[in-house]
């Protein structure tokens, strides 16, 4: 099989991995003619997956052969799909060639399990090692690791990769046992914990080093301390499939909150289940609404940047939808509509954490409001200057010259604020 055919198969097989953002990498470039690649340069071409996701990385599998039989996976051992496998050198050359053409900003590499978790992980790590040590590649590298691989291999992976990830696959251990019986949720947890320890130790060592001053002798050359070794400076992330089982959004967000709190994950990605050929009967016939994935990302954002806890974003029951996010309005607006007694919020006196709960206000907007009110009282016109969505914001705030009156008491307020139905673009 020629290289182009392998690329067609293994790039297509990797499209189900949503966790390919390159944020969080340490600044690094090839200025001065050292090495090649950069994690901060502009002008990189981006490609788009068929489902609309932006991909600026060479996102491929090392192989789509796999000895596991996860029911939701198109590459499972019983799946009737064309198989291919790259060699280490082929992945390295593809990465360098695409980078030289300005098509990618880095590499996202995952793999099916062949022979054993350790054997597969060795191949994945070797790709990163060759790129870093033999070609001085300074671009972004994201490695998808294998939970059952040895701790030594995981540690080596962290030396070369900007970000590591382990897929939690499904929101609960029961779902994982039912749909991916060869995988072990306890092993996934252990590997995440190990990586969190290594990442924490590396950051602490660099922080301690930066705090120590170097004393040089008079008239001696300026000396610099050798940098403490990095370990996955972009942190670790994971991905869970949404809609392959009956788990509700409340449980999904509880799992995400645990991962952020216990393992200090940088990101949790949500991937709406896609029906696959020759699917098992245990799987649903249709994909969940794509807006559900979008609402989960919005709720995730509220937990990480807006001070919401997972259990207040999704009410235990909401009409006929028990434990599910509303699909017609975003989670923050849904929360505000359900807690109208907490509004209106006074723009001139409310604390930051309360302003962050106003629908239509982002973190940057709140910071600008706080800065402006230090020098004068905020008025209605100030909101217009900040280009916030006034229709959405005004019922929930009051300013020096504005009161919302009885807007919050309107029975049809939710209908007034819900976005109008929109025909989706074909492209």
Buried (B, 14 or more C-beta within 10 A) or exposed (E): EEEEEBBBBBBBBBBBBBBBBBEBBBEBBBEEEEBBBBBEBEEBEEBEBEEEBEBBBBBBBBBBBBBBBBBBBBBBBEBEBEBBBBBBEBBBBBBBEBBEEEBBBBBBBBBBBBEEBEEBBBBBBBBBBBBBEEBEBBBBBBBBBBBBBEEEBBBBBBBBBBBBBBBBBBBBBEBBEBBBEBBBBEBBBBBBEBBBEBBEEBBEBBEEEEEEEEEEEEEEEEEEEEEBEBBBBBBBBBBBBBBBBEBBBBBBBBBBBEBBEEBBBBBBBBBBBBBBEEBEEEBBEEBBEEEBBBBBBBBBBBBBEBEBEBEEBBBEEBEEBEBBBBEBBBBBBBBBBBEBEBBBBBBBEBEEEBBBBBBBBBEEBBEBBBEBBEEEEBBBEBBEEBEBEBEBBBBBBBBBEBEBEEBBEBEEBBEEBBEEEEEEEEE
